[in-house]
Amino acid sequence: MKSFITLPRNVAFSTFFTKENIELAESLGSVIWNESSEQLTPEEIAQRMGDRDVYVTGWGSPRLDKQILDAAPELRLLVHLCGTVVPYVSDEMWERGIRVISGNDFFAESVAEGTIGYMLAALRDIPRYSTQLHKNKIWKTSTDTNFGLLGKTVGIVSYGAIAQHLVRMLQPFRVNIKVYDIKPLPAEHKEKYGLQEASLEEIFSSCDIVTLHTPLNDNTYHMIGADLLSLLPEGALFVNTSRGAVVDQSALENELEKGRFRAFLDVYEVEPPTEDSKLYKLDNVILMPHMGGPTRDIRKDIARSLLIEAAEFINNGAPLVHEISRKAASMMSKS
């Protein structure tokens, strides 16, 4: 395997490429590293590609476009260490028959885990009670309460990789699960997990918890607006770990101001939210700075797994386990 690893030598690099992973990459074949602390330009990459057969990218790497492709006649595989591949693929790449693998499934599983954590934190009101005790030494009162996940009805919007991991993780909580997706749900998943197909209106009007896992593209911008948010029942919980712009944030703020339901938000239309955002002033929303996943500790495992997979494919013709097809890529978030 002859690889070009484009990640600059910064903090993110060190989370994927530990000393062990650097040694692994070099043991698997010839490696050209980006030795700079900055992203290389497409021109710089094209000048150095030569006979590379694997192009390894991370957040912010240059797109594999015609300029780079023309300089890489032997290229066979794009390895993206992160989630969505949309910013890194091109029509020219697909037409050349170059294959793609990414860390998307690893990311998806980690986000699903984070979603469970967010649900539990919000239902049990962990941030508020912890702050009261830790900062103000206020003990619980006889009227203080919290809630659990056991036996709740959970509505899942969009049934992609994250949602599929999520329904598996939800099983010990004995929840009822309703799912909305533009495609029919796999019959085996419906049987195994007891999934119920539902419209968006049914999900928002009948579920204790609604969790959003929709990729952001031209068709899903502001897909969730005031019409749906106004249907949420009293005391419901709305969780968004997908992309902020899938939700009309202004409508969400206005509905949250009414105090009928709560929200746990990991993503926003503008990140970070502007200083005048209403979200900072609302007591019924918990805010996280886009940290739903993947957790930093699994990045080294993602890099190791994908490097080995790439080498097995290039050197031995092994099948690709984490392949992203052109069709699958077209349904991913733009960023």
Summary of the structure (lengths in Angstrom):
residues: 335
radius of gyration: 22.1
end to end distance: 28.8
largest distance: 71.7
contacts: 1051
relative contact order: 0.14
helix: 42%
strand: 15%
